[in-house]
Structure formats: C-alpha cells, structure tokens
Amino acid sequence: RAIRGDREAFETIYEASLPCVHAFASRRCVGRLATEALTEAILVRAFEELDQYRGDVPWAAWLLGVAKQVDRERRAVARRRPERAAPRTPWTHAS
C-alpha cells in the first residue's frame, strides 16, 4: 500500500522502522548529529527503493541491507574526502 502512495501505510512502516534504523546508525556513528543524518539517509533510501521490496525476505532483513549499503557509501565518501588541515600558524619570536 505504501508503494501505491497510501500515507497511513507509509507512516506505519516509518514508525516501525525508525527504532531499528536509529539503533543501527548509533552503532556506526559518533555523535547525535551524525547518527540522525545516517538514520535519515537510510530511511530516505529505503522509501526511494520501496518498490524493490518483493516480500521474499522479512522487512527487517531487507531494511538492514539498505542500511548497510548506505553506510558503506557514506564511509567511502569520507575516505575519498581529503582531511582538512589546520591552518598553519607562523612561528613567532618571543622577545
């Protein structure tokens, strides 16, 4: 029903999935903001790909697969992003 646009079905899936997704994200992130960002990214991806869920595996297993993929992509982007170096402070002479 959620695939066909049923808002109530969508809300039911969201409310049932949020605790599991948040727990997954909290184990993979440091800090509240990072956890919330990963939780949101996972839920957005799951709903974007909802039409790919065939029901041949339990919902939680499918959702965990989506969560792992989103997390792998997040980590890959973080590895490719160059670390920001702190600006160099010129040495000053103490007189």
JOURZI-V415122 format. One record per backbone hydrogen bond with DSSP energy under -1.0 kcal/mol. CO is the residue of the C=O (numbers start at 1). NH is the residue of the N-H. E is the energy in kcal/mol with one decimal. If there is no record, write none. Layout:
CO&NH&E, CO&NH&E
This chain:
1&6&-2.3, 2&5&-1.5, 6&10&-2.2, 7&11&-2.7, 8&12&-2.2, 9&13&-2.3, 10&14&-2.6, 11&15&-2.8, 12&16&-2.0, 13&17&-2.1, 14&18&-2.4, 17&21&-2.6, 18&22&-2.9, 19&23&-2.2, 20&24&-2.2, 21&25&-2.7, 22&26&-2.5, 23&27&-1.3, 25&29&-1.1, 31&35&-2.0, 32&36&-2.7, 33&37&-2.3, 34&38&-2.4, 35&39&-2.6, 36&40&-2.5, 37&41&-2.4, 38&42&-2.5, 39&43&-2.4, 40&44&-2.7, 41&45&-2.3, 42&46&-2.7, 43&47&-2.2, 44&48&-2.2, 45&49&-2.2, 49&52&-2.5, 50&53&-1.6, 58&62&-2.0, 59&63&-3.0, 60&64&-2.2, 61&65&-1.8, 62&66&-2.0, 63&67&-2.7, 64&68&-2.6, 65&69&-2.0, 66&70&-2.6, 67&71&-2.4, 68&72&-2.6, 69&73&-2.4, 70&74&-2.3, 71&75&-2.5, 72&76&-2.3, 73&77&-2.2, 74&78&-2.0, 75&79&-2.1, 76&80&-1.8, 77&81&-1.7
